[in-house]
Amino acid sequence: MSSDKFKDVKAAGESAAETARDEIEAVKAHLERLITKHVVPALTNAGGKASDLTEEAVANARELANHARSDISKQTRAQSSWVSIAISGVVGFILGRMSR
């Protein structure tokens, strides 16, 4: 092969490499625009929705805890009043038997 052919092959290789670099830069720019335009807003919206859902879940958990607390309080008050009545009856019966 002659040196001209080598120079032609080298020039063609350099041209192909430069074209590939330009295409890669164009793809990078397009990808960056795509991410900025579509992916970032979608992630921002998803983060906002997740925050709203978290706040809603916390509010629901607090409401359930308050309901459970009030139910337990009602049950405890009802049981303690019956226990007080029973104790009073037993003490009254014992004092009545002792007073005879």
C-alpha positions as CSV (number, residue, x, y, z in Angstrom):
1,M,0.0,0.0,0.0
2,S,1.1,3.5,-0.7
3,S,1.4,6.3,1.8
4,D,-1.5,8.0,0.1
5,K,-3.8,5.1,0.9
6,F,-2.7,5.2,4.5
7,K,-3.4,8.9,4.7
8,D,-6.8,8.4,3.2
9,V,-7.6,5.6,5.6
10,K,-6.3,7.7,8.5
11,A,-8.4,10.7,7.4
12,A,-11.5,8.5,7.0
13,G,-10.9,7.0,10.5
14,E,-10.5,10.5,12.0
15,S,-13.6,11.7,10.2
16,A,-15.6,8.7,11.4
17,A,-14.4,9.3,15.0
18,E,-15.3,13.0,14.9
19,T,-18.7,12.1,13.5
20,A,-19.2,9.6,16.3
21,R,-18.2,12.2,18.9
22,D,-20.6,14.7,17.4
23,E,-23.4,12.1,17.5
24,I,-22.6,11.2,21.1
25,E,-22.7,14.8,22.1
26,A,-26.0,15.2,20.4
27,V,-27.4,12.2,22.2
28,K,-26.1,13.5,25.5
29,A,-27.8,16.9,24.9
30,H,-31.0,15.2,24.0
31,L,-30.9,12.9,27.0
32,E,-30.2,15.9,29.3
33,R,-33.2,17.8,27.8
34,L,-35.4,14.7,28.2
35,I,-34.4,14.2,31.8
36,T,-34.9,17.9,32.6
37,K,-38.2,18.1,30.9
38,H,-39.9,14.9,31.8
39,V,-38.1,12.9,34.6
40,V,-37.4,15.7,37.1
41,P,-41.0,17.0,37.1
42,A,-42.3,13.4,37.4
43,L,-40.0,12.8,40.4
44,T,-41.0,16.1,42.0
45,N,-44.7,15.2,41.6
46,A,-44.1,11.7,43.1
47,G,-42.2,13.2,46.0
48,G,-45.1,15.6,46.7
49,K,-47.7,12.8,46.5
50,A,-45.6,10.6,48.8
51,S,-45.4,13.5,51.3
52,D,-49.2,14.0,51.1
53,L,-49.8,10.2,51.6
54,T,-47.4,10.1,54.5
55,E,-49.2,13.0,56.2
56,E,-52.6,11.3,55.6
57,A,-51.3,8.0,57.0
58,V,-50.0,9.8,60.1
59,A,-53.3,11.5,60.6
60,N,-55.2,8.3,60.2
61,A,-53.0,6.5,62.7
62,R,-53.5,9.3,65.2
63,E,-57.3,9.1,64.7
64,L,-57.2,5.3,65.2
65,A,-55.1,5.7,68.4
66,N,-57.5,8.3,69.8
67,H,-60.5,6.0,69.1
68,A,-58.7,3.1,70.7
69,R,-57.8,5.2,73.7
70,S,-61.4,6.4,74.2
71,D,-62.8,2.9,73.8
72,I,-60.4,1.5,76.4
73,S,-61.3,4.5,78.7
74,K,-65.0,3.7,78.4
75,Q,-64.5,0.0,79.0
76,T,-62.3,0.7,82.1
77,R,-64.8,3.2,83.5
78,A,-67.7,0.7,83.0
79,Q,-65.7,-2.1,84.7
80,S,-64.5,0.0,87.6
81,S,-68.0,1.2,88.4
82,W,-69.3,-2.4,88.5
83,V,-66.3,-3.4,90.6
84,S,-67.0,-0.5,93.0
85,I,-70.6,-1.6,93.3
86,A,-69.6,-5.2,94.0
87,I,-67.1,-4.2,96.6
88,S,-69.6,-1.9,98.3
89,G,-72.1,-4.8,98.4
90,V,-69.6,-7.2,99.9
91,V,-68.4,-4.7,102.5
92,G,-72.0,-3.9,103.4
93,F,-72.9,-7.5,103.7
94,I,-69.8,-8.2,105.9
95,L,-70.5,-5.2,108.1
96,G,-74.2,-6.2,108.4
97,R,-73.2,-9.7,109.5
98,M,-70.7,-8.3,112.0
99,S,-73.2,-5.9,113.5
100,R,-75.7,-8.7,114.6
